[in-house]
Amino acid sequence: MNSADVRLLIELKPPQEDCTYWVATYPEIDLSTQGETRQKALDNAAEALQMWLSSLLEDGILDEVLLDCGLSANRIKEREEDAHFFIPQHKAWGIPCRA
């Protein structure tokens, strides 16, 4: 099995008047989830991402879908150099998440 180190941008929105939950979104793959706390939103996002990637792998279309989402080595490098974001470690997986 091949492996790759892919880092995705994750946007976090705190609770608002119209939504009392934290919202976590991976804009590059159009995947969103929410949680009652910031940490729960991150945990839910990590779980949703794992399930999404597992289903793509199971269907044999992971590489195709990631390329369709524009996840190339150059695109990932551009995101890493973006000074507006930092890379914390997600506690459940021990892998970097963009926040």
C-alpha positions in Angstrom: 0.0 0.0 0.0 1.3 3.5 -0.9 1.2 6.2 1.7 1.4 10.0 1.5 1.7 12.9 3.8 -1.3 15.2 2.8 -2.1 18.2 4.9 -5.5 19.8 4.5 -6.6 23.2 5.5 -9.3 23.1 8.2 -11.3 26.2 8.9 -12.9 26.6 12.3 -15.8 29.0 12.9 -16.8 29.7 16.5 -20.5 29.7 17.5 -22.6 32.5 16.1 -26.1 33.8 16.9 -27.6 31.6 14.3 -25.5 28.5 15.1 -24.4 27.5 18.7 -21.9 25.0 17.5 -18.3 25.2 16.3 -18.1 24.4 12.6 -15.1 22.7 11.1 -14.7 22.7 7.3 -12.1 21.2 4.9 -12.7 23.6 2.0 -10.4 21.8 -0.4 -12.6 18.7 -0.3 -15.9 20.3 0.7 -16.3 18.4 3.9 -17.9 20.0 7.0 -18.9 18.9 10.5 -19.6 20.6 13.9 -19.2 20.1 17.6 -20.3 21.8 20.8 -16.7 22.7 21.6 -13.7 23.6 19.4 -12.0 20.3 20.3 -15.2 18.3 19.6 -15.5 20.0 16.2 -11.8 19.1 15.4 -12.4 15.5 16.7 -15.5 15.2 14.5 -13.7 16.6 11.5 -10.9 14.1 11.9 -13.3 11.2 12.2 -15.3 12.4 9.1 -12.1 12.8 7.1 -11.0 9.3 8.1 -14.4 7.8 7.1 -14.3 9.7 3.8 -10.8 8.7 2.9 -11.5 5.0 3.9 -14.6 4.9 1.7 -12.6 6.3 -1.3 -9.9 3.8 -0.7 -12.3 1.0 -0.4 -14.0 2.1 -3.7 -10.6 2.3 -5.4 -10.9 6.0 -6.3 -8.8 7.7 -3.7 -6.1 9.0 -6.0 -8.6 10.1 -8.6 -10.7 12.1 -6.1 -7.7 13.7 -4.4 -6.4 14.9 -7.8 -9.9 16.2 -8.7 -9.8 18.2 -5.5 -6.5 19.8 -6.6 -4.4 18.1 -4.1 -1.0 18.0 -5.8 2.4 18.3 -4.3 2.6 21.9 -5.4 -0.8 22.8 -4.0 0.2 21.3 -0.6 3.5 23.2 -0.6 1.7 26.5 -1.3 -0.6 25.9 1.7 2.4 25.1 4.0 4.0 28.4 3.1 0.8 30.4 3.7 1.5 32.5 6.8 -2.2 32.9 7.7 -2.3 29.3 9.0 -0.4 27.1 11.4 -0.2 23.4 11.8 -1.2 22.0 15.3 -1.1 18.3 16.0 -4.4 16.6 16.2 -4.4 14.6 19.5 -6.4 11.6 18.3 -4.3 10.8 15.3 -1.0 12.5 16.1 -1.0 14.0 12.6 -1.0 17.7 11.5 -4.2 19.5 11.0 -4.5 23.0 9.6 -6.3 25.4 11.9 
